[in-house]
Amino acid sequence: MYLPGFPEMAVALNTPISNIQLSLTAYLVGIAIGQLFYGPLLDKYGRKKPLYAGLAIYILASIGCAMSQSVENLIFMRFLQAIGGCAGMVSAQAIVRDIFPVEKIAQAMSLLVLVIAVSPMIAPTLGGFVTAAYDWHWVFIILAALTAIIWIATVIVLPAGALPDKEVSLKPKKVWKSYIKVLQNRQFLVYMLAGGIAGAAPFAYIASSADVFMNIYGLTEHQFGWLFAILAFAMIGSTQLNHILLRKYTSQQIINFSLHYQSITALCLILGVYFNIFNLYSLIGTMFIFLTAHGLNGPNTTALAMAPFSKNAGSASAMLGSMRMAIGSIVTAIVSLFHASSAFPMAAGMAICAFGGFIILKTDQHIPGTISRKQKSEAFAS
């Protein structure tokens, strides 16, 4: 939601826009770390107490972001925002598993995934209007207000879910043993890395988009917001298309196809930017085609990564989400370091991610690419 305010924030905080981009990196780092801790906390203390704490941290950190007078403080507050926000990400999926009957879990999860996918995509559009009408401080004030409403609704309306389990150990050694066991599964590791690296391409786009389209191509906050919504449709639409394709093709077939055409599109993207072939519209069109692959890669690599687990599914899910955010944070940091007055760092970051995912998948063709009906239900429930 604060992406359209990047140029204004850079001026207000008297810092290069590349430093403002690092606040996004800090948020992704916080999400990557936080997910690993909330899983055991939700099991030991129940779903709602850790959620209350996380939402409270998010509210306070949002106010801290709005009051920031330096980029260093903004980066730190964004990190705290992520630590708080993780509670909502992890507990939402856990509560769905707790309160819905088995035959309804798939429907509930589908709606939850759709909301999770759509929300960050439409946020910059709304943020563009807020930034244009007021200023960037109000974005964080609005986030704090919305989260306060969610906190109240959580107390009054949200079911409790699973009861606390006092037998769950929070000893670091036992927690990390379960994560190490997950990482030792080769199928999980391959699809986690292939999906995580290829799936980090949108992070390169998100980190650089405000600077590229507003400072280089001269779009206003409103125009940037609408552009972000258009490109978001590429990812959201292909996610829905994936449901149709799975009726005829396996997840492995879809991933092979999507990584092939994403890599070819990435090559066109990087060459077009490097040789200054693209105008605004051809750049947007090529990026639209590129981003459609994201909606196909993500669900299928997740399903194949989770397929081997009937036990330790919770640890596998947390590790998968954490590692993907960690890779995304690394990509945003690198793109920020190579900040330049061109779209090349953004295009290069997106292309390298696509090539990396493609290479990892191709070097491990012996990894199973099909999922049994039992594995599908177990992976989806997890």
C-alpha positions as CSV (number, residue, x, y, z in Angstrom):
1,M,0.0,0.0,0.0
2,Y,2.9,2.4,0.5
3,L,4.7,1.6,-2.8
4,P,3.3,4.7,-4.6
5,G,4.7,6.8,-1.8
6,F,8.3,5.7,-2.3
7,P,9.5,8.8,-4.2
8,E,7.7,11.2,-1.8
9,M,9.1,9.3,1.2
10,A,12.7,9.5,-0.2
11,V,12.3,13.3,-0.4
12,A,10.7,13.6,3.0
13,L,13.3,11.4,4.7
14,N,16.2,12.9,2.7
15,T,17.5,9.6,1.5
16,P,17.9,7.8,-1.9
17,I,14.9,5.7,-3.0
18,S,17.1,2.6,-2.8
19,N,17.1,3.0,1.0
20,I,13.3,3.3,1.0
21,Q,13.3,0.0,-0.9
22,L,15.2,-1.6,1.9
23,S,12.2,-1.1,4.2
24,L,10.4,-3.6,1.9
25,T,13.4,-6.0,2.3
26,A,13.2,-5.6,6.1
27,Y,9.5,-6.5,6.0
28,L,10.2,-9.7,4.0
29,V,13.0,-10.6,6.4
30,G,10.6,-10.2,9.3
31,I,8.0,-12.4,7.7
32,A,10.6,-15.1,6.9
33,I,11.8,-15.2,10.5
34,G,8.4,-14.7,12.2
35,Q,6.6,-17.6,10.5
36,L,9.1,-20.1,12.0
37,F,8.3,-19.0,15.5
38,Y,4.5,-18.6,15.4
39,G,3.8,-22.3,14.5
40,P,5.0,-23.7,17.9
41,L,3.4,-20.7,19.8
42,L,0.0,-21.3,18.2
43,D,0.2,-25.0,19.1
44,K,1.3,-24.4,22.7
45,Y,-0.9,-21.4,23.7
46,G,-3.8,-21.7,21.3
47,R,-4.7,-19.7,18.3
48,K,-5.9,-16.4,19.7
49,K,-3.4,-15.3,22.3
50,P,-0.4,-15.2,19.9
51,L,-2.7,-13.5,17.4
52,Y,-3.7,-10.8,19.9
53,A,0.0,-10.1,20.6
54,G,0.9,-10.1,16.9
55,L,-1.9,-7.7,15.9
56,A,-0.9,-5.4,18.8
57,I,2.7,-5.3,17.6
58,Y,1.5,-4.5,14.1
59,I,-0.6,-1.6,15.2
60,L,2.2,-0.1,17.3
61,A,4.7,-0.6,14.5
62,S,2.4,1.0,12.0
63,I,2.1,4.1,14.1
64,G,5.9,4.0,14.5
65,C,6.2,4.0,10.6
66,A,4.0,7.0,10.3
67,M,6.1,8.9,12.9
68,S,9.4,8.0,11.4
69,Q,11.8,10.8,10.9
70,S,14.7,8.8,9.4
71,V,14.9,5.9,7.0
72,E,16.7,3.8,9.6
73,N,13.7,4.1,11.9
74,L,11.3,3.3,9.1
75,I,13.3,0.1,8.2
76,F,13.2,-1.0,11.8
77,M,9.5,-0.3,12.2
78,R,8.8,-2.2,9.0
79,F,10.6,-5.2,10.4
80,L,8.5,-5.0,13.6
81,Q,5.4,-4.7,11.4
82,A,6.3,-8.0,9.8
83,I,6.9,-9.8,13.1
84,G,3.4,-8.8,14.2
85,G,1.8,-9.5,10.8
86,C,3.1,-13.0,10.8
87,A,0.6,-13.9,13.5
88,G,-2.3,-13.2,11.1
89,M,-0.7,-15.1,8.2
90,V,0.0,-18.3,10.2
91,S,-3.1,-18.4,12.5
92,A,-5.6,-17.8,9.7
93,Q,-4.6,-21.1,8.0
94,A,-4.5,-22.9,11.4
95,I,-7.9,-21.8,12.4
96,V,-9.4,-22.8,9.1
97,R,-8.1,-26.3,9.7
98,D,-9.5,-26.3,13.2
99,I,-13.1,-25.0,12.7
100,F,-14.2,-26.4,9.3
101,P,-15.2,-30.0,8.6
102,V,-12.9,-32.0,6.3
103,E,-15.2,-31.7,3.3
104,K,-15.3,-27.9,3.6
105,I,-11.6,-27.2,4.2
106,A,-10.7,-27.1,0.5
107,Q,-13.4,-24.5,-0.2
108,A,-12.4,-22.4,2.8
109,M,-8.7,-22.6,1.9
110,S,-9.4,-21.6,-1.7
111,L,-11.2,-18.5,-0.6
112,L,-8.4,-17.8,1.9
113,V,-5.7,-18.1,-0.7
114,L,-7.6,-15.9,-3.1
115,V,-7.9,-13.1,-0.4
116,I,-4.2,-13.5,0.4
117,A,-3.3,-13.2,-3.3
118,V,-5.6,-10.3,-4.1
119,S,-5.0,-8.1,-1.0
120,P,-1.4,-7.2,-1.7
121,M,-2.1,-6.7,-5.3
122,I,-4.9,-4.1,-4.9
123,A,-3.2,-2.4,-2.0
124,P,-0.9,-0.2,-4.2
125,T,-3.9,1.0,-6.1
126,L,-5.6,2.2,-2.9
127,G,-2.2,3.5,-1.7
128,G,-1.9,5.6,-4.8
129,F,-5.2,7.4,-4.1
130,V,-4.3,7.9,-0.4
131,T,-0.8,9.2,-1.2
132,A,-2.1,11.6,-3.9
133,A,-5.0,12.9,-1.7
134,Y,-3.0,13.2,1.6
135,D,0.6,11.9,2.0
136,W,2.5,8.7,2.8
137,H,2.0,9.0,6.6
138,W,-1.7,8.3,6.2
139,V,-1.0,5.0,4.6
140,F,0.4,3.7,7.9
141,I,-2.3,5.4,10.0
142,I,-5.0,3.6,7.9
143,L,-3.2,0.3,8.3
144,A,-3.1,0.8,12.1
145,A,-6.8,1.7,12.1
146,L,-7.8,-1.3,10.0
147,T,-5.7,-3.7,12.2
148,A,-7.4,-2.3,15.3
149,I,-10.8,-3.2,13.8
150,I,-9.4,-6.7,13.0
151,W,-8.2,-7.0,16.6
152,I,-11.6,-6.1,18.0
153,A,-13.3,-8.6,15.6
154,T,-10.8,-11.3,16.6
155,V,-11.8,-10.9,20.2
156,I,-15.6,-10.7,19.6
157,V,-16.3,-12.8,16.5
158,L,-13.4,-15.2,15.7
159,P,-13.8,-18.8,17.0
160,A,-11.0,-20.0,19.3
161,G,-9.9,-22.9,17.2
162,A,-7.7,-25.6,18.7
163,L,-7.1,-25.6,22.5
164,P,-3.7,-24.9,23.9
165,D,-1.4,-28.0,24.1
166,K,0.9,-27.9,27.1
167,E,2.8,-30.9,25.8
168,V,4.2,-28.9,22.8
169,S,7.8,-28.0,23.5
170,L,9.3,-24.6,22.7
171,K,12.9,-25.8,23.2
172,P,14.9,-24.6,20.2
173,K,16.6,-28.0,19.7
174,K,13.3,-29.9,19.3
175,V,11.8,-27.2,17.1
176,W,14.8,-27.1,14.8
177,K,15.0,-30.9,14.6
178,S,11.6,-31.0,12.9
179,Y,12.7,-28.3,10.4
180,I,15.9,-30.2,9.6
181,K,13.9,-33.4,9.0
182,V,11.7,-31.5,6.5
183,L,14.8,-30.1,4.6
184,Q,16.3,-33.5,4.3
185,N,13.4,-34.5,2.0
186,R,14.8,-34.1,-1.6
187,Q,11.5,-33.5,-3.3
188,F,10.6,-30.8,-0.8
189,L,13.9,-29.1,-1.2
190,V,13.9,-29.1,-5.0
191,Y,10.4,-27.7,-5.4
192,M,10.8,-25.3,-2.5
193,L,13.9,-23.8,-4.2
194,A,12.6,-23.9,-7.8
195,G,9.3,-22.4,-6.7
196,G,10.9,-20.0,-4.3
197,I,13.5,-18.6,-6.7
198,A,11.2,-18.3,-9.7
199,G,8.5,-17.0,-7.3
200,A,10.9,-14.2,-6.1
201,A,10.7,-12.5,-9.5
202,P,7.6,-10.4,-8.5
203,F,9.6,-9.2,-5.5
204,A,12.2,-7.7,-7.9
205,Y,9.3,-6.0,-9.7
206,I,7.6,-4.8,-6.6
207,A,10.8,-3.3,-5.1
208,S,11.6,-1.3,-8.3
209,S,8.2,-0.6,-9.8
210,A,7.6,2.7,-8.1
211,D,10.9,4.1,-9.1
212,V,10.8,2.7,-12.7
213,F,7.2,3.8,-13.6
214,M,6.9,7.0,-11.6
215,N,10.4,8.5,-11.8
216,I,11.5,7.1,-15.2
217,Y,8.2,6.9,-17.1
218,G,6.6,9.8,-15.2
219,L,3.4,8.1,-14.0
220,T,1.4,9.8,-11.3
221,E,0.4,8.0,-8.0
222,H,-3.1,7.3,-9.5
223,Q,-1.7,5.9,-12.8
224,F,0.8,3.8,-10.9
225,G,-1.9,2.4,-8.8
226,W,-4.0,1.3,-11.8
227,L,-0.9,-0.1,-13.5
228,F,-0.1,-2.2,-10.5
229,A,-3.7,-3.5,-10.5
230,I,-3.4,-4.5,-14.2
231,L,-0.2,-6.4,-13.7
232,A,-1.6,-8.0,-10.6
233,F,-4.4,-9.4,-12.7
234,A,-1.8,-11.4,-14.6
235,M,-0.9,-13.3,-11.5
236,I,-4.5,-13.6,-10.1
237,G,-6.0,-14.6,-13.4
238,S,-3.4,-17.4,-14.0
239,T,-3.9,-18.7,-10.5
240,Q,-7.6,-19.3,-11.3
241,L,-6.6,-20.7,-14.7
242,N,-4.5,-23.3,-12.9
243,H,-7.6,-25.0,-11.5
244,I,-8.8,-25.6,-15.1
245,L,-5.4,-26.8,-16.3
246,L,-5.1,-29.3,-13.5
247,R,-8.1,-31.2,-14.8
248,K,-6.0,-32.3,-17.8
249,Y,-2.4,-31.8,-16.9
250,T,-0.2,-32.8,-13.9
251,S,1.4,-30.1,-11.7
252,Q,4.8,-31.2,-13.1
253,Q,3.7,-30.6,-16.7
254,I,2.3,-27.2,-15.8
255,I,5.5,-26.2,-14.0
256,N,7.7,-27.3,-16.9
257,F,5.6,-25.3,-19.4
258,S,5.4,-22.2,-17.2
259,L,9.1,-22.1,-16.4
260,H,10.0,-22.5,-20.1
261,Y,7.8,-19.7,-21.3
262,Q,8.7,-17.5,-18.3
263,S,12.4,-17.9,-19.1
264,I,11.9,-17.1,-22.7
265,T,9.9,-14.0,-21.8
266,A,12.6,-13.0,-19.3
267,L,15.2,-13.1,-22.0
268,C,13.0,-10.8,-24.2
269,L,12.5,-8.5,-21.2
270,I,16.1,-8.1,-20.3
271,L,17.2,-7.7,-23.9
272,G,14.4,-5.2,-24.6
273,V,15.4,-3.1,-21.6
274,Y,19.1,-3.3,-22.2
275,F,18.9,-2.2,-25.8
276,N,16.2,0.4,-25.0
277,I,13.7,-1.2,-27.4
278,F,10.7,-0.9,-25.1
279,N,8.4,2.0,-24.6
280,L,6.1,2.1,-21.6
281,Y,3.4,0.0,-23.2
282,S,5.6,-2.7,-24.6
283,L,7.4,-3.0,-21.3
284,I,4.1,-3.4,-19.5
285,G,2.9,-6.0,-22.0
286,T,6.0,-8.1,-21.7
287,M,5.9,-7.9,-17.9
288,F,2.2,-9.0,-18.0
289,I,3.1,-12.1,-20.0
290,F,6.0,-12.8,-17.6
291,L,3.9,-12.5,-14.4
292,T,1.2,-14.9,-15.6
293,A,3.7,-17.7,-15.0
294,H,3.8,-16.8,-11.3
295,G,0.2,-17.8,-10.8
296,L,1.0,-21.2,-12.4
297,N,4.4,-21.8,-10.6
298,G,3.3,-21.0,-7.1
299,P,0.4,-23.4,-6.4
300,N,2.0,-26.3,-8.2
301,T,5.5,-26.1,-6.7
302,T,3.7,-25.8,-3.3
303,A,1.6,-28.9,-3.9
304,L,4.6,-30.9,-5.0
305,A,6.8,-29.7,-2.1
306,M,4.1,-30.6,0.4
307,A,3.1,-33.9,-1.1
308,P,5.6,-36.2,0.8
309,F,4.4,-35.1,4.2
310,S,1.6,-36.8,6.1
311,K,3.5,-35.9,9.3
312,N,5.5,-32.7,10.0
313,A,3.2,-30.9,7.6
314,G,3.0,-27.9,9.8
315,S,6.7,-27.6,10.0
316,A,6.9,-28.1,6.2
317,S,4.4,-25.4,5.6
318,A,6.1,-22.9,7.9
319,M,9.5,-23.7,6.4
320,L,8.1,-23.3,2.8
321,G,6.6,-19.9,3.5
322,S,9.7,-18.7,5.5
323,M,12.2,-19.7,2.8
324,R,10.2,-18.2,0.0
325,M,10.0,-14.9,1.9
326,A,13.7,-15.1,2.7
327,I,14.6,-15.5,-1.0
328,G,12.2,-12.6,-1.8
329,S,14.0,-10.4,0.8
330,I,17.4,-11.3,-0.7
331,V,16.2,-10.4,-4.2
332,T,14.7,-7.0,-3.1
333,A,18.0,-6.2,-1.3
334,I,20.1,-7.0,-4.3
335,V,17.8,-5.0,-6.7
336,S,18.0,-2.1,-4.3
337,L,21.8,-2.2,-4.2
338,F,22.0,-2.0,-8.0
339,H,19.6,0.9,-8.2
340,A,20.0,2.9,-11.3
341,S,18.1,5.4,-13.4
342,S,16.8,2.6,-15.7
343,A,14.5,-0.4,-15.6
344,F,17.5,-2.8,-16.1
345,P,18.0,-3.8,-12.4
346,M,14.3,-4.7,-12.2
347,A,14.4,-6.7,-15.5
348,A,17.7,-8.4,-14.6
349,G,16.3,-9.4,-11.2
350,M,13.2,-10.9,-12.7
351,A,15.1,-12.7,-15.4
352,I,17.7,-14.2,-13.0
353,C,14.9,-15.5,-10.8
354,A,13.2,-17.2,-13.7
355,F,16.4,-18.7,-15.0
356,G,17.3,-19.9,-11.5
357,G,14.0,-21.7,-11.0
358,F,14.2,-23.3,-14.4
359,I,17.8,-24.5,-13.9
360,I,17.1,-26.1,-10.5
361,L,14.0,-27.9,-11.8
362,K,15.9,-29.2,-14.9
363,T,18.8,-30.5,-12.8
364,D,16.4,-32.7,-10.8
365,Q,14.2,-34.3,-13.4
366,H,14.1,-37.6,-11.4
367,I,12.1,-35.9,-8.7
368,P,8.5,-37.2,-8.7
369,G,6.0,-35.0,-10.5
370,T,2.7,-36.6,-9.7
371,I,0.6,-36.5,-6.6
372,S,-1.7,-39.2,-5.4
373,R,-5.3,-38.4,-4.3
374,K,-4.3,-39.1,-0.7
375,Q,-1.2,-36.9,-1.0
376,K,-3.3,-34.1,-2.5
377,S,-5.8,-34.1,0.4
378,E,-3.0,-34.3,3.0
379,A,-1.0,-31.5,1.4
380,F,-4.0,-29.3,0.9
381,A,-5.1,-29.8,4.5
382,S,-1.6,-28.9,5.7
